[in-house]
Amino acid sequence: MFAAVFVEQLGAPVPAVPVLLAMGAMAGLGYYSVSLSLLLAIIAAMAPDVLWYYLGRRRGDSILALLCKLSLEPDTCVRTTTNAFDRWGPATLLVAKFIPGLSTVAPPLAGSARLPMGRFLAFDAGGAFLWAGSSLAVGFLLRRKVEEFAEALSSFGIGLLVVVGSPLAAWIFWKLWQRERAMRLYRIARLQPTDLKAMLDSGEPTYIIDLRGPNAIKRSGFKLPGALMLPQDEIDVHLRDLPAGAHLVFYCS
């Protein structure tokens, strides 16, 4: 259980919730201590979070860019977390582990935002408790069903594993394909700073649109000169007012 939770929180696509459910069921059947299982799960969940927090504090948005490259959903991994953090602040850590894409990105984002260590540990511990505790509790309450499933798994063996694992494997391969396609698109559409400067120096109508939120701009410590600060949900409205044929350059972290 400890290894599964630890590796998942590092960012690997390892499903820790089924392991927690099984541990809760075994605790309900008297094989393990419920309190000790919960304590170990919280420690296993928080240890990688502290590591990501320090990396985010030291490396800033560069570590978020790295996580985005490793994510199965590179187009939304950081944006979703950043929007949640801008809206709810450190309370995001209480629910991050329940939401795909938030769990690994939230701790380094908290570090990048210079959230005090004490507050980070308090909110992260609360989130780990809710996440691990709820999974263990469900396994504890459904211990008989989990036991029956384990017996069926041992009876059918590899065949049942294939039936259960095939949809998960198909989903992972689908996300990997989407990720590769998105990364190819990003490579094609990326504009180098020297190219942007040449466009601006040429006198052609060029508009830079900064898609970062206020907190992201504050964390980075700089603003793009002359850039338009537009919320993503209002871009279409503002673009109608720009002259036809103008070059549009979108910037995000």
C-alpha positions in Angstrom: 0.0 0.0 0.0 2.7 2.5 1.0 4.6 1.9 -2.3 1.5 2.3 -4.4 0.4 5.5 -2.8 3.9 7.0 -2.8 4.5 6.2 -6.5 1.1 7.5 -7.5 1.7 10.8 -5.7 5.1 11.1 -7.5 3.0 11.3 -10.7 3.2 7.8 -12.1 0.0 6.3 -13.5 -0.4 3.8 -10.7 -4.0 3.4 -9.3 -3.6 3.6 -5.6 -7.3 3.8 -4.7 -8.0 0.1 -5.4 -5.0 -0.7 -3.1 -6.5 1.5 -0.4 -9.9 -0.2 -0.8 -8.2 -3.6 -0.4 -6.3 -2.4 2.6 -9.5 -1.0 4.2 -11.2 -4.4 3.6 -8.4 -6.3 5.1 -8.4 -4.0 8.1 -12.1 -4.6 8.5 -11.5 -8.4 8.4 -8.9 -8.0 11.2 -5.7 -8.5 9.2 -4.4 -5.0 9.8 -4.9 -2.0 12.1 -7.2 0.7 10.6 -5.4 3.6 12.4 -1.9 2.3 11.4 -3.1 1.8 7.8 -4.4 5.4 7.7 -1.2 6.8 9.2 1.0 5.0 6.7 -1.2 6.1 3.8 -1.1 9.8 4.9 2.7 9.6 5.2 3.1 7.9 1.8 0.9 10.6 0.2 2.6 13.6 1.9 6.2 12.6 1.3 6.1 13.1 -2.5 4.0 16.3 -2.0 6.7 17.8 0.2 9.3 17.0 -2.4 7.2 18.6 -5.2 6.6 21.6 -2.9 10.3 22.2 -2.5 10.9 21.8 -6.2 8.2 24.3 -7.0 9.6 26.7 -4.4 13.1 26.5 -5.9 12.4 26.1 -9.6 9.1 28.0 -10.0 7.1 27.6 -13.1 9.8 25.5 -14.8 8.9 22.5 -12.7 5.2 23.0 -13.7 6.3 23.0 -17.3 8.1 19.7 -16.7 5.0 18.1 -15.1 3.0 19.3 -18.1 5.3 17.5 -20.5 5.0 14.3 -18.4 1.2 14.5 -18.1 -1.2 12.4 -20.1 -3.2 15.6 -20.6 -0.6 18.3 -21.3 -3.1 20.8 -22.6 -5.0 21.0 -19.3 -2.7 19.7 -16.5 -1.4 23.0 -15.3 -4.2 25.3 -16.4 -6.8 23.4 -14.5 -4.7 23.4 -11.3 -3.8 27.1 -11.7 -7.4 28.1 -12.1 -8.4 26.1 -9.0 -5.5 27.5 -7.0 -6.4 31.1 -8.1 -10.0 30.6 -7.1 -9.7 28.6 -3.8 -6.1 29.2 -2.7 -4.5 26.6 -0.4 -7.9 25.0 0.2 -7.3 23.4 -3.3 -5.0 20.9 -1.5 -7.9 19.5 0.4 -9.6 18.2 -2.7 -6.6 17.9 -5.1 -6.2 14.2 -4.6 -9.8 13.5 -5.7 -9.4 15.3 -9.0 -7.3 13.8 -11.9 -4.6 16.3 -12.9 -4.6 18.3 -9.6 -2.9 15.8 -7.3 0.7 16.1 -8.6 0.6 19.7 -9.9 -1.0 21.3 -6.7 2.1 20.8 -4.4 4.7 22.4 -6.7 2.2 25.2 -7.5 1.8 25.9 -3.8 5.6 26.1 -3.6 5.8 28.4 -6.6 3.2 30.6 -5.0 5.4 30.8 -1.8 2.7 29.3 0.4 4.3 29.1 3.9 5.5 25.6 4.8 3.3 25.4 7.8 0.1 26.2 5.9 1.1 23.8 3.1 1.6 20.9 5.5 -1.7 21.7 7.3 -3.8 21.7 4.1 -1.9 18.9 2.5 -2.3 16.7 5.6 -6.0 17.4 5.6 -6.3 16.5 1.9 -4.3 13.3 2.5 -6.5 12.4 5.4 -9.7 12.9 3.5 -8.5 11.1 0.4 -6.9 8.1 2.1 -9.5 7.9 4.9 -12.4 7.9 2.5 -10.9 5.1 0.4 -10.0 3.0 3.5 -13.5 3.6 4.9 -15.2 2.4 1.8 -13.1 -0.7 1.7 -13.8 -1.3 5.4 -17.6 -1.0 4.9 -17.6 -3.1 1.8 -15.1 -5.6 3.1 -17.3 -8.6 2.3 -17.8 -7.5 -1.3 -14.0 -6.8 -1.7 -13.3 -10.3 -0.2 -15.7 -11.9 -2.7 -14.1 -10.0 -5.6 -10.6 -11.1 -4.4 -11.8 -14.7 -4.4 -13.3 -14.4 -7.9 -10.0 -12.9 -9.1 -8.1 -15.8 -7.7 -10.5 -18.3 -9.3 -10.5 -16.8 -12.8 -6.9 -15.7 -12.7 -5.4 -14.1 -15.7 -8.6 -14.0 -17.7 -10.3 -11.7 -15.2 -7.3 -9.5 -15.0 -7.3 -9.1 -18.8 -11.0 -8.2 -18.7 -10.6 -5.6 -15.9 -7.2 -4.3 -17.1 -7.9 -3.9 -20.9 -10.1 -0.8 -20.6 -7.5 0.8 -18.3 -4.7 0.0 -20.7 -6.8 1.3 -23.7 -7.5 4.5 -21.8 -3.8 5.0 -21.1 -2.8 4.4 -24.7 -5.5 6.8 -25.9 -4.2 9.5 -23.6 -0.6 8.9 -24.7 -1.7 9.3 -28.3 -3.5 12.5 -27.5 -0.5 13.7 -25.6 1.8 13.0 -28.5 -0.5 14.8 -30.9 -0.8 17.8 -28.6 3.0 18.0 -28.2 3.4 17.9 -32.0 0.9 20.7 -32.3 2.7 22.8 -29.7 6.0 22.3 -31.4 4.5 23.5 -34.7 2.7 26.5 -33.2 5.5 27.7 -30.9 7.0 31.1 -31.7 10.5 32.0 -30.6 11.2 35.3 -28.8 13.5 36.4 -31.7 10.7 35.8 -34.2 8.3 37.8 -32.1 10.7 40.7 -31.9 11.2 40.6 -35.6 7.4 40.8 -36.1 7.1 43.8 -33.7 10.0 45.6 -35.4 8.5 45.1 -38.8 5.6 47.4 -37.9 3.0 44.8 -38.8 0.0 44.9 -36.5 0.8 42.3 -33.8 -1.1 41.7 -30.6 0.3 39.7 -27.7 -2.4 38.2 -25.5 -1.3 37.0 -22.1 -3.4 34.1 -21.0 -2.0 33.9 -17.5 -4.1 34.6 -14.5 -3.3 37.5 -12.0 -1.7 35.1 -9.5 0.5 33.4 -12.2 1.7 36.8 -13.3 2.5 37.7 -9.7 4.4 34.4 -9.2 6.5 34.9 -12.3 7.4 38.5 -11.3 7.1 40.0 -14.8 4.6 41.3 -17.3 4.9 41.2 -21.1 5.2 44.9 -22.3 2.2 45.9 -24.3 0.4 42.5 -23.8 -3.3 42.3 -23.4 -4.4 40.6 -20.2 -7.5 38.6 -21.2 -9.3 35.8 -19.3 -9.6 32.7 -21.5 -13.4 32.7 -21.4 -13.5 36.3 -22.8 -11.0 36.0 -25.7 -13.6 35.6 -28.4 -15.4 38.8 -27.4 -12.2 40.9 -27.4 -10.8 39.4 -30.6 -13.7 40.8 -32.6 -12.5 44.3 -31.9 -9.0 43.7 -33.3 -8.3 44.7 -37.0 -8.5 41.9 -39.6 -5.2 40.4 -40.7 -3.4 41.2 -37.4 -0.9 38.8 -36.0 -2.1 37.2 -32.7 0.5 35.8 -30.3 -0.8 33.9 -27.3 1.4 33.6 -24.2 0.9 31.2 -21.3 3.0 29.7 -18.6 
